[in-house]
Amino acid sequence: MAKKEIPQKWIGDEVEVSIRTDIPEEAAGKLKEVNDAGIVVAFIVKRDDKDYRRTVFYPWQIVNWIRPAEVEPL
């Protein structure tokens, strides 16, 4: 089995993503998919005291960076 590369090895983990827009935007959610076109991230959105899942595709052209959401101790 081939060793998974970053960011593929983060699939299923919580990640932080910086998106290139007029005003740079950062978001955190669960990484669902990584492919040649971009990444898919699932978010929990709170509305009217209820949680909703939102899944978003980000093409690589607008992704500044992606990193694990959890900090690992040294």
RAKAKA-V142977 format. One record per run of one state. SS is the DSSP state (a for helix, b for strand, c for the rest). FROM is the first residue (numbers start at 1). TO is the last residue. If there is no record, write none. Layout:
ss=SS from=FROM to=TO
ss=SS from=FROM to=TO
This chain:
ss=c from=1 to=7
ss=a from=8 to=10
ss=c from=11 to=13
ss=b from=14 to=19
ss=c from=20 to=24
ss=b from=25 to=34
ss=c from=35 to=37
ss=b from=38 to=47
ss=c from=48 to=49
ss=b from=50 to=59
ss=a from=60 to=62
ss=b from=63 to=68
ss=c from=69 to=74
